[in-house]
Amino acid sequence: MTTSALRHDRMMYGGIKLYAGSACPELAESIASYLEVPLCKTTITTFPNENLFVKLHTSVRGQDCYVIQTLSSPVHTNLMELLILIQTLRLDSAGRITAVFPYMCYSRSDKKDQPRVPITARLVADMIQAAGADRYMTLDLHADQIQGFFSIPGDVLYASHVLIEYLAEIKKKMNNPVLLSPDLGFAKKARNYAEELNIPLAFIEKRRIQNTDNPEVLTLIGDVEGRDVILLDEEVSTGKTIINAVNVATKNGAKNVVVVFIHPILAGDAVEQMAKLPVKEFVTTDTIPIPKEKQAQFGGRLRIISVSNLIGEVVRRVNEGRSVGEMFNE
């Protein structure tokens, strides 16, 4: 983009205005710190009837606004906060509104794989657009095809850009490492990680029974015997998939296991159960905040790698009208 075009874009929208819901305050603060831009003040009130009320403290007329709100538990409260914040900015005549949700709720409901079921991921995309968002920004969608549910432009980022550097470091201390995917559905992304790390790839084939959280592990494809294993998954909810995968890997002769996952949902007693596993280290990101008490249950084996600088740099480039792909040599 030429200097004159860049100047025109910034004159059209003005500087960055950052807003945050209540879902991920630490991540929002980290993004603001990277950009050296303060979070704009809002008042978010929950009335006795559980209705939400949002009030902006300053005008956003003609401004370039970014609403940071991950869509984790409590899912429906956080989703409504995002929608109401977007609509409030739209009604105050914001120049452009970008919904920044590091984790997208309902992303697993992306197709009709049974009779008489909804495609809720499409509904969430429709609601974000109907609320008034002009753009969206997220990380590691459950399926890249979900991008097609949005008719507004967006940036789907990948945590690999922050995880690979750390994994490359711990790989140096590993014995003949192999990357293990606990699900054939995650195989394509896992292959990308394996290629970046220049290590072989193995898979676990499983069958999920209806809507249950108890997958039936069938077989391990590949060689883990005598090797250190990097077990990689996209998100961890109940932890059952990870638990099964670690057990299969160790039964097949794996030595040290490092568990890596992007979205730490960690519902119910997932942390309690995972903490019992013979795992050397757990590595995840801050797309979803992990309460301090849950972090403590890992007993010092948890490493959280922040995506704040990645998101912050993309926000800056979007505001300035610069290429995001250039960050990744694309």
N, C-alpha and C positions, 0 to 999 in steps of 0.2 A: 504494500500500500504506500502511495506517495505521501510526502510530508503534508501537502495541502489537503489530501483526502483524510488523513489522520486528524488534522486540525479541525476539519469540518465535522468529523464524527464526534469528537470531544465537545465541540461547540453545540452540537445537536442535543447531546444527552447530558453534558456536564460531567462532574466527577463521580466517583463511586459512592453510593449510599448503601451501607450494609445494615440489614435488619436480621434479627434472629428470634426464633420462637424459643420455647423453653426446653426443647428436646436435647440439644447438644451445646450448652453454653460454653464449655471449655474449648470445643472445636471452633465455634464461632469466634471466640476471643483470640484464638491462635491465628485464624485467617485474618482477622482485623490487624493483629500485630504484624504479620508478614507484609500486609499491604500498607501499614502505617496509616490506617484509616480507622477512626473510632466507630464502634457500633452505635447506630442511631437509637435513641431512647424511645421506648414504647411502654404503654401500660396494657398488660393483658390480665383481664379480670375474669374469674369464674364465678358466676352467680350461683345462689343456692339451688336453682333448678338445673345446674350444670351447663347452662348456656355460656358461651364465651363472648367477651367484649374486648375489642382492640381499639386503642387510641394512639395516634402518632403524636410525638411531642413537637415536631417541626414539619413545615411544608415540604413536599417532594415534587412540586410542580415542575415538569420538564426534566426531572433527574433520572439518572441511571441507577436503578434500585435492584439489590440482590437480597433475597430472603433465604436465610440458612436455616434449614429445619430437617433433620433426619426423621424418617417415618417409621420409627421403632416403637416399642411399647412405652406408654399406652398408645397403641396405633391410632385409634379413632380420635382421641384428643389431639394428638400431634398432627394428624392429617387435617382436622378442622382448623387448628391454629394456622397452618400453612395457607389453607384456602382463604381464611378470613383476613390474614395479613396481606395476601395478594390483592384481594378485593378492596381492602382499605387503601392500599397504594394506588390502585386503579381509579378509585373514586376521588382521590386527591390529585389526580391528573399527572401521575408519574410518567416520565417520558418513555421509559422502557423498564420492564419488570422481568427478572430472571429468577425462577424457582430453583434453589440449590438444595437438593435432597440427596445426601451422600448414600443413603439406603432407601430403596423404594419398596414400600409395603405392597402386598398382594402380587408381587412380581412372579410368584410361582403359579398364579392363576392366569396363565397366558394363552390358554387354548381350551377348546372343548374336547377333553380326552375321555369324557363319559357322557352318556345321554343326560339331558336336562340339568346342565350345570352352567354357571356364568363364566365370562371372561373378565374377571374383576380388575386385572391390570389395565385393560382398556378403559374401564369405568374411571379408575383413578386418573389416567391420562386425560380423559375428557373433562373431569372436574377441575384439574389444574388449569387447563386451557379456558374453561368456562369462567373460572374465577378471575381471569384477566392476565395470566402470564404470557409474556411475549417469547420467552426462551426458557429452557430448562437445562440443568446440569446435574449429573448423577455419576455414581461409580458402580462398575461391575453389575450390570443388570443380570438377572437370572438367565435371560435369553436375549441376545442382541436384537432379535426380531421385535422386541417390545418397542424399539425406537419407531417402528412403523405405526404404533398406536397414537403417536403425537403428530399433529399437523403443523406444529411450530418448530423452529430450529432448536437444536440442543447440542450439548457436548457430553458424550458418554466416555468417562475417563476410566482408567484401569489402575488398580492398586499395584499391579506389577511394576509400575514405574518407580514406586518407593520400596517395594518388597525385594526386588531382584538384587539391589545393591547389598542389602543386609544378608540375604541368602548366599550371595557370592562369597561374603566374608566367612560365614560359618561353614560353607562348603570346604574351605581350605583346611579345616580341622577335622573333616569327616573321613571315614574309611570307605573308599570305593562307593560313593553315594549314589542313590537312585531316587528319582521322584515318583511317588505313588499317588495315583488318583483313586479316591474311594468310590467313584461312580463313572460309568462309561459316558454319561451325559456331560461330564465335566472334562472329557478327554481332550477336546480341542484346545481349551485354555491351558490345561495341564501340559500339553505338548509344547505350547509356546514358552512356558516357564522352563521346561526341560531343555529346549533349544538354547534359550538365553544362558542357562547355567552349564550347558554342554555336558549333560549327564543323561543316562538312559531313563526310560519311562516304563512304569508298570501300572496295571489297572486292577481294580476289584470289580468283578461283575456281580450285580445284585438285582433282586427283584423286589419292588415295593408292592405290598398287598393292599389294594384299594387305597383308602385315605389314611391308613395307619402310619404311625411313626416308627414301625418296627420292620425295617427292610430285612429280607432274607438274603444273607450273603451266600453266593454260590461258589465262586472260584477266584483265584488270583492269577492274573495273566502277566507273566514276566518273572524276573529273578530278583529276589531280595535276600537270598541266603548269604549270611556273612557280611552283609552290606549295612551301612547307615542309611536311614530312610528319611526323606522329606515328604511327609504326608500332607497333601495340599487339597483344601476344599474351599468352596466359595462362601458359604455361610454355615454357621453352626447354631441350630435351634435347641433341640433336645439333647444333642450330643451322641445319639445312638449310632449314627453312621460312622462317626469318628471312633467311637468305642469298638465297634465291630471291625473297623479297618485296622486299628492298632492290634487287636487280638489276632486277626488273620496274619498280619505282617510278622508278628513275633512268633506265631506258630510255624511260619514258613522260614524261620531262621534269621529274621532281621535283627540287627544289633541295636544301636541307638536310634531312637525315633524322635524326630522333631515335627510337631504338628503345626501347620500354617493354615490360617483361614482368614478371609477378608472381612466378613460381616459378623461380629460377635453378638448374636441375638441372645444366646445362653439363657433359654427359658427354663423355668422350673428348677429341678435339681441337676441341670446339665453340668454346672461347674463342679459340684460335689462328686458326681460320677466320673467326670474327666480327670479330676485331681488324683484319683486312685490309679490311673493308668501309669504304666512304666514308660513315661515320656520324659525325655531330657529337657525339652523346652517347648512352650506354646508361643506362637508368634501370630499377632493379629494387628488390626488397625483400629483407629478411633472413628470409623464411620458411624458407629453406635457406641455411646458411652458405657463403660463397665463400672458398676458401683464399686466403691473401695472395698466393701466387705467381700465381694466376689473376687476381686483381684487378689485379696489376701489368701483366699482358699487355694490358690495355685502355688503358694509357698515359695515365692521368688522365682518360679519357672516361667512367668508370663512376661513377654516383651511386646509392648504396644508401639507400633510405628505410625506416626501421624501422617495424615493425608492433607494437613492444613496448607503446607507450602505448595503442594500440587494444585489444590483448589484455588488458593490465592493467586497463583501465577496465571491460571486460566481466566479467573475473574478480571485480572489486570489486562490481559490480552483482548478479552471480549470488549472491555470498556474502551480500549484504545483502537479497536478495529484491526488487530494484528492476528496473524495466523496462529492457531493453537497447534496445528500439525508440526510446525517448525520445532516445537519443544521436543518432539520425539523423532525428528529427522524424517518426517512423513511428507 
